[in-house]
Amino acid sequence: MPFLAQRDEHLQELMDDPNCDPKRLDATFRRFGLVNRAVSGWDTIYRSHIRPFLQSTGRRSRVLDLGSGGGDVLRRLSRLADKDGLDVEWTGADPDPRAHRAATADQPPTVRFLCTEAEALLNRGETFDMVLTNHVIHHIPAAELDQFAHTSRLLATGLVLHNDIARSRLAYALFAAGITPVSPGTFLRTDGLRSIRRSYTPAELSRALGDPWTVTAAAPFRVLAEAPGGA
């Protein structure tokens, strides 16, 4: 797979096309919950990073998910926090109205979804104890990555976590095989494989972000970038 030797940031995903098939798009959003539970490692990150941080605040905490898509990650994290008795206000922000519609179709009482961009939240003076993203970093053009990372830190007073795919031949091969049974009628297989090709290796992302970011492999085939808030 020589095409995986370097990331291909110019490769476009089908669901990013504003004119893509709306039925396939809705089906993709609905199945994101299943796929993210299987591959994104958020339960592990919740136990290792999110729960300890939320417990340390000693008060009601505010968490922002930038690029929250259909909202499945935020709903999952809110359920985990509820089970642990943590008092959290969860906010998902995504500028795509199609994602916003999918997210608000299932909106728990402790979660709000906004159709807006990070810069708009910043301009309104909003801040959060924690800011996180899922599968967003590989969508950011390389020339804009530094600004996006900086904005995410400005929005956070405590901790920022960017969780994404780690590009590798094995990740590509396993995803290609594993996603096939649940991909009919969706963009999951094509866009998932394109996402892997667009993604960073841990070493690449560490070089791209620089200080004060710490980049680790928090789960198999994953990359996690962590930094304190308040840039």
DRENDO-1510 file (C-alpha; in Angstrom, 1 decimal, always signed):
<recs>
REC; n; res; u; v; w
REC; 1; MET; +0.0; +0.0; +0.0 .
REC; 2; PRO; +2.4; +2.7; -1.1 .
REC; 3; PHE; -0.3; +5.3; -1.0 .
REC; 4; LEU; -0.2; +5.1; +2.8 .
REC; 5; ALA; +3.4; +6.2; +3.0 .
REC; 6; GLN; +2.3; +9.8; +3.2 .
REC; 7; ARG; -1.0; +11.4; +4.3 .
REC; 8; ASP; -3.2; +12.6; +1.5 .
REC; 9; GLU; -4.9; +15.7; +2.9 .
REC; 10; HIS; -6.4; +16.6; -0.5 .
REC; 11; LEU; -8.5; +13.4; -0.7 .
REC; 12; GLN; -12.1; +14.4; -0.2 .
REC; 13; GLU; -14.7; +12.3; +1.7 .
REC; 14; LEU; -18.1; +11.7; +0.1 .
REC; 15; MET; -20.1; +12.9; +3.0 .
REC; 16; ASP; -18.4; +16.3; +2.9 .
REC; 17; ASP; -20.1; +17.0; -0.4 .
REC; 18; PRO; -23.1; +19.2; +0.4 .
REC; 19; ASN; -24.9; +17.5; -2.5 .
REC; 20; CYS; -24.3; +13.9; -1.4 .
REC; 21; ASP; -27.2; +11.5; -1.1 .
REC; 22; PRO; -29.1; +12.6; +2.0 .
REC; 23; LYS; -30.4; +9.1; +2.7 .
REC; 24; ARG; -27.0; +7.6; +2.7 .
REC; 25; LEU; -25.8; +10.5; +4.9 .
REC; 26; ASP; -28.5; +10.0; +7.5 .
REC; 27; ALA; -27.7; +6.2; +7.6 .
REC; 28; THR; -24.0; +7.1; +8.0 .
REC; 29; PHE; -24.8; +9.3; +11.0 .
REC; 30; ARG; -27.0; +6.7; +12.6 .
REC; 31; ARG; -24.2; +4.0; +12.4 .
REC; 32; PHE; -21.5; +6.3; +13.6 .
REC; 33; GLY; -22.4; +5.2; +17.2 .
REC; 34; LEU; -21.6; +1.6; +16.4 .
REC; 35; VAL; -18.4; +2.4; +14.5 .
REC; 36; ASN; -17.1; +4.8; +17.1 .
REC; 37; ARG; -17.8; +2.4; +19.9 .
REC; 38; ALA; -15.7; -0.2; +18.0 .
REC; 39; VAL; -12.7; +1.8; +16.9 .
REC; 40; SER; -12.5; +5.2; +18.5 .
REC; 41; GLY; -11.4; +4.2; +22.0 .
REC; 42; TRP; -13.5; +6.8; +23.9 .
REC; 43; ASP; -14.4; +4.5; +26.8 .
REC; 44; THR; -10.6; +4.0; +27.4 .
REC; 45; ILE; -10.0; +7.8; +27.1 .
REC; 46; TYR; -12.9; +8.4; +29.5 .
REC; 47; ARG; -11.3; +6.2; +32.1 .
REC; 48; SER; -7.8; +7.5; +31.6 .
REC; 49; HIS; -8.3; +11.2; +31.0 .
REC; 50; ILE; -11.8; +12.5; +31.1 .
REC; 51; ARG; -13.2; +11.0; +34.3 .
REC; 52; PRO; -10.1; +11.9; +36.4 .
REC; 53; PHE; -10.2; +15.4; +35.1 .
REC; 54; LEU; -13.9; +15.9; +35.8 .
REC; 55; GLN; -13.5; +14.5; +39.3 .
REC; 56; SER; -10.7; +16.9; +40.0 .
REC; 57; THR; -12.8; +20.0; +39.3 .
REC; 58; GLY; -15.0; +19.4; +42.4 .
REC; 59; ARG; -17.9; +21.1; +40.7 .
REC; 60; ARG; -20.2; +21.1; +37.7 .
REC; 61; SER; -18.0; +21.0; +34.6 .
REC; 62; ARG; -18.5; +22.1; +31.0 .
REC; 63; VAL; -17.2; +20.0; +28.1 .
REC; 64; LEU; -17.2; +21.0; +24.5 .
REC; 65; ASP; -17.0; +18.5; +21.6 .
REC; 66; LEU; -15.9; +20.5; +18.5 .
REC; 67; GLY; -17.1; +19.0; +15.2 .
REC; 68; SER; -19.5; +16.8; +17.1 .
REC; 69; GLY; -21.2; +15.3; +13.9 .
REC; 70; GLY; -24.2; +13.2; +14.8 .
REC; 71; GLY; -23.5; +13.5; +18.5 .
REC; 72; ASP; -22.9; +9.9; +19.3 .
REC; 73; VAL; -19.6; +10.5; +21.1 .
REC; 74; LEU; -21.0; +13.1; +23.4 .
REC; 75; ARG; -24.1; +11.0; +24.2 .
REC; 76; ARG; -21.8; +8.1; +25.1 .
REC; 77; LEU; -19.6; +10.2; +27.3 .
REC; 78; SER; -22.6; +11.8; +29.0 .
REC; 79; ARG; -24.0; +8.3; +29.9 .
REC; 80; LEU; -20.6; +7.2; +31.3 .
REC; 81; ALA; -20.4; +10.4; +33.4 .
REC; 82; ASP; -24.0; +10.0; +34.6 .
REC; 83; LYS; -23.2; +6.4; +35.8 .
REC; 84; ASP; -20.2; +7.9; +37.8 .
REC; 85; GLY; -22.4; +10.6; +39.3 .
REC; 86; LEU; -20.5; +13.4; +37.7 .
REC; 87; ASP; -22.3; +16.8; +37.1 .
REC; 88; VAL; -21.4; +17.8; +33.6 .
REC; 89; GLU; -22.9; +20.2; +31.0 .
REC; 90; TRP; -22.0; +18.7; +27.6 .
REC; 91; THR; -22.0; +20.9; +24.4 .
REC; 92; GLY; -21.5; +19.7; +20.9 .
REC; 93; ALA; -20.7; +22.2; +18.1 .
REC; 94; ASP; -20.7; +21.5; +14.4 .
REC; 95; PRO; -21.2; +24.1; +11.6 .
REC; 96; ASP; -22.8; +21.5; +9.3 .
REC; 97; PRO; -26.6; +21.9; +9.5 .
REC; 98; ARG; -27.0; +18.3; +8.3 .
REC; 99; ALA; -24.9; +17.0; +11.3 .
REC; 100; HIS; -26.9; +19.3; +13.6 .
REC; 101; ARG; -30.2; +17.8; +12.5 .
REC; 102; ALA; -28.9; +14.3; +13.1 .
REC; 103; ALA; -27.5; +15.2; +16.5 .
REC; 104; THR; -30.7; +17.0; +17.8 .
REC; 105; ALA; -32.8; +14.0; +16.8 .
REC; 106; ASP; -31.5; +12.4; +19.9 .
REC; 107; GLN; -30.6; +15.0; +22.5 .
REC; 108; PRO; -30.3; +14.0; +26.2 .
REC; 109; PRO; -31.2; +16.6; +28.8 .
REC; 110; THR; -27.6; +17.2; +29.9 .
REC; 111; VAL; -26.4; +17.7; +26.2 .
REC; 112; ARG; -26.9; +20.6; +23.9 .
REC; 113; PHE; -26.0; +20.7; +20.3 .
REC; 114; LEU; -25.1; +24.0; +18.5 .
REC; 115; CYS; -24.8; +24.6; +14.8 .
REC; 116; THR; -21.8; +26.8; +15.0 .
REC; 117; GLU; -18.0; +27.0; +14.6 .
REC; 118; ALA; -15.2; +27.3; +17.2 .
REC; 119; GLU; -14.5; +30.9; +16.3 .
REC; 120; ALA; -18.1; +31.9; +16.9 .
REC; 121; LEU; -18.0; +30.4; +20.4 .
REC; 122; LEU; -14.7; +32.1; +21.1 .
REC; 123; ASN; -16.1; +35.5; +19.9 .
REC; 124; ARG; -19.1; +35.0; +22.3 .
REC; 125; GLY; -16.7; +34.6; +25.2 .
REC; 126; GLU; -17.6; +31.0; +25.9 .
REC; 127; THR; -15.1; +28.8; +27.7 .
REC; 128; PHE; -15.2; +25.2; +28.8 .
REC; 129; ASP; -13.3; +23.1; +31.3 .
REC; 130; MET; -12.5; +20.6; +28.6 .
REC; 131; VAL; -12.5; +20.6; +24.8 .
REC; 132; LEU; -12.4; +17.4; +22.8 .
REC; 133; THR; -12.7; +16.3; +19.2 .
REC; 134; ASN; -13.2; +13.0; +17.4 .
REC; 135; HIS; -11.9; +12.4; +13.9 .
REC; 136; VAL; -11.6; +16.2; +13.3 .
REC; 137; ILE; -7.8; +16.7; +13.1 .
REC; 138; HIS; -7.4; +14.8; +9.8 .
REC; 139; HIS; -10.0; +17.1; +8.2 .
REC; 140; ILE; -8.1; +20.3; +9.0 .
REC; 141; PRO; -5.8; +21.5; +6.2 .
REC; 142; ALA; -2.2; +21.5; +7.3 .
REC; 143; ALA; -1.9; +25.2; +6.8 .
REC; 144; GLU; -4.8; +25.7; +9.3 .
REC; 145; LEU; -3.9; +23.1; +11.9 .
REC; 146; ASP; -1.9; +25.4; +14.1 .
REC; 147; GLN; -4.7; +28.0; +14.3 .
REC; 148; PHE; -7.3; +25.3; +15.0 .
REC; 149; ALA; -5.2; +23.8; +17.8 .
REC; 150; HIS; -4.7; +27.3; +19.2 .
REC; 151; THR; -8.4; +28.1; +19.1 .
REC; 152; SER; -9.3; +24.8; +20.9 .
REC; 153; ARG; -6.9; +25.8; +23.7 .
REC; 154; LEU; -8.4; +29.2; +24.0 .
REC; 155; LEU; -11.8; +27.7; +24.5 .
REC; 156; ALA; -10.6; +25.4; +27.3 .
REC; 157; THR; -9.6; +26.4; +30.8 .
REC; 158; GLY; -8.4; +23.0; +31.7 .
REC; 159; LEU; -7.7; +20.2; +29.2 .
REC; 160; VAL; -7.9; +19.7; +25.4 .
REC; 161; LEU; -8.0; +16.2; +23.8 .
REC; 162; HIS; -8.0; +15.6; +20.0 .
REC; 163; ASN; -8.6; +11.9; +19.3 .
REC; 164; ASP; -8.1; +10.7; +15.7 .
REC; 165; ILE; -7.1; +7.8; +13.5 .
REC; 166; ALA; -3.4; +6.8; +13.3 .
REC; 167; ARG; -2.6; +6.0; +9.6 .
REC; 168; SER; -1.1; +2.6; +9.0 .
REC; 169; ARG; -1.3; -0.3; +6.6 .
REC; 170; LEU; -2.7; -2.6; +9.2 .
REC; 171; ALA; -5.4; -0.1; +10.2 .
REC; 172; TYR; -6.4; +0.3; +6.6 .
REC; 173; ALA; -6.6; -3.5; +5.9 .
REC; 174; LEU; -8.5; -4.3; +9.1 .
REC; 175; PHE; -11.0; -1.4; +8.6 .
REC; 176; ALA; -11.6; -2.4; +5.0 .
REC; 177; ALA; -12.6; -5.9; +6.1 .
REC; 178; GLY; -14.4; -5.1; +9.3 .
REC; 179; ILE; -16.6; -2.3; +8.1 .
REC; 180; THR; -18.0; -4.2; +5.2 .
REC; 181; PRO; -20.9; -5.9; +7.0 .
REC; 182; VAL; -22.3; -2.5; +8.3 .
REC; 183; SER; -21.5; -0.3; +5.4 .
REC; 184; PRO; -24.2; -1.0; +2.8 .
REC; 185; GLY; -26.4; +2.1; +2.2 .
REC; 186; THR; -23.8; +4.4; +3.9 .
REC; 187; PHE; -20.6; +6.3; +3.2 .
REC; 188; LEU; -18.8; +4.4; +6.0 .
REC; 189; ARG; -16.4; +2.2; +4.0 .
REC; 190; THR; -15.3; +4.7; +1.3 .
REC; 191; ASP; -15.0; +7.6; +3.7 .
REC; 192; GLY; -13.5; +5.6; +6.5 .
REC; 193; LEU; -10.7; +4.4; +4.2 .
REC; 194; ARG; -10.2; +7.9; +2.9 .
REC; 195; SER; -10.0; +9.2; +6.5 .
REC; 196; ILE; -7.2; +6.7; +7.2 .
REC; 197; ARG; -5.3; +8.0; +4.1 .
REC; 198; ARG; -5.8; +11.6; +5.3 .
REC; 199; SER; -4.7; +10.9; +8.9 .
REC; 200; TYR; -1.4; +11.4; +10.7 .
REC; 201; THR; +0.9; +9.0; +12.3 .
REC; 202; PRO; +1.7; +9.8; +15.9 .
REC; 203; ALA; +5.2; +11.1; +14.9 .
REC; 204; GLU; +3.7; +13.3; +12.1 .
REC; 205; LEU; +1.1; +14.8; +14.4 .
REC; 206; SER; +3.6; +15.5; +17.1 .
REC; 207; ARG; +5.8; +17.4; +14.7 .
REC; 208; ALA; +2.9; +19.3; +13.2 .
REC; 209; LEU; +1.5; +20.5; +16.6 .
REC; 210; GLY; +4.7; +21.1; +18.5 .
REC; 211; ASP; +4.8; +22.4; +22.1 .
REC; 212; PRO; +2.8; +22.2; +24.4 .
REC; 213; TRP; +1.1; +19.2; +22.8 .
REC; 214; THR; +1.7; +15.6; +23.8 .
REC; 215; VAL; +0.8; +13.0; +21.2 .
REC; 216; THR; +0.4; +9.4; +22.2 .
REC; 217; ALA; -1.2; +6.2; +20.9 .
REC; 218; ALA; -4.1; +6.0; +23.4 .
REC; 219; ALA; -5.6; +2.9; +21.8 .
REC; 220; PRO; -4.8; +0.6; +18.8 .
REC; 221; PHE; -4.6; +2.5; +15.5 .
REC; 222; ARG; -5.4; +5.8; +17.4 .
REC; 223; VAL; -3.6; +9.0; +18.0 .
REC; 224; LEU; -4.4; +11.3; +20.9 .
REC; 225; ALA; -3.1; +14.9; +21.2 .
REC; 226; GLU; -3.3; +16.5; +24.6 .
REC; 227; ALA; -2.6; +20.0; +25.9 .
REC; 228; PRO; -3.5; +22.3; +28.7 .
REC; 229; GLY; -6.2; +24.9; +28.0 .
REC; 230; GLY; -5.7; +28.6; +28.2 .
REC; 231; ALA; -3.3; +29.2; +25.2 .
</recs>
